[in-house]
Amino acid sequence: MSKGVDGGISAAALTEAVAKIFIATGVLPADAAMAAEDLVAADVEGVASHGVMLIPMYVDRLRAGSVSTASAGKIVSDREAAVVIDAQNVLGQLTARQAVSLAVERAKRYGLAAVTVRNAFHFGSAGRYARMMADQGCVGMVMANTRPLMPAPGGAEPLTGNNPLAIVAPSNAPFSPEIDMALSAVAMGKIRNAAAAGQPIPEGWAADKSGAVTTDPKAAIEGMLLPAAGPKGFGLAFLIDLLCGGLSGGGIGAQVAPLYGPPEKPYGSASFFLAIDVGHFVPADTFKARTQAELARVAASRRAPGIERIYAPGELAFAARTAADGRCKVSPAALSSLIETARGLGVDISFLLSN
């Protein structure tokens, strides 16, 4: 067990293990490999809340039927640069890739294109899919909604999710400028990690059922997340809810079910993917060169006392991927849960302990 905790696990071996688990639930091998790759990528970047710790919940939902083993969603509206997909509860990684592919292909044709998705399942890290669009010469924007988790400032009732937002722009630099954030002070996954480890959470992350700020992760899970930057975070999350659910004809607010709720009940999230082909506005190489120069300007800017280095947006995630060198850290609790889930499906992934 210590090798999987202290020295990290081979990302390739972990991807293989997760794919085996998905295949055992009826997911096709090629689809299982893609979903596994996207989940493990989060662990490689050190974002455990979006990685393999989710697998037991995914499996519960696959076995209960609220997540489909199909390969893609159904296009229900196609108006050239505006497309709506009904995901029909397919694994979120698969429909996110489907949306990315459509958005980029149409953006190359029309300059920009938006794809909305309804009846969607969790897809992990939004930034990964925005980055896929940037890698193809487009500014990529990805949003999704979740069940209500945050109150309005001063409120004691959850009204909107901590709806993630990711934007990535293409660049000639080794990495692209990127933001990828939930609009709560912290992602719920980090609070679940703290609860599993028996550790308190910092003040300002969450409130209990009454609306009082709490440092107890269990009270936070039963209560509410607090918006990042107060009214700014709440307002942005509220509009993302409308863009995702409203433009797709999908769920908004409480129409999105709890991710860790009854496994037989579909999640019902909605998402929004926007691709902007920079070459339709200015020469693509010109844009990428200017982006690279701006990244360098941030990194070279004057530092405050005691600060050794300034990182440009997206640089820390790139540094984490580079430093990982094909390995990732997985907590003892997540690793044990993953192995137990696999055992329940008759799948042996004990090889992870020697990788």
Buried (B, 14 or more C-beta within 10 A) or exposed (E): EEBBBEEBBBBEBBBBBBBBBBBBBEBBEEBBBBBBBBBBBBBBBBBBBBBBBBBBBBBBBBBEEBBBBBBBBEEBEEEEBBBBBBBBBBBBBBBBBBBBBBBBBBBBEBBBBBBBBBBBBBBBBBBBBBBBBBBBBBBBBBBBBBBBBBBBBEEBEBBBBBBBBBBBBBBBBEBBBBBBBBBBBBBBBBBBBBBBEEEEBEEEBBBBEEBEEBBBBBBBBEBBBBBBEEEEBBBBBBBBBBBBBBBBBBBBBEBBBEBBBEBEEBBBBBBBBBBBBBBBEEEBEEBBBBBBEBBEEEEEEEEEEEEEEEEBBBBBBBEBBEEBEEBBBBBEEBBEBBBEBBEEBEBEBEEBBEB
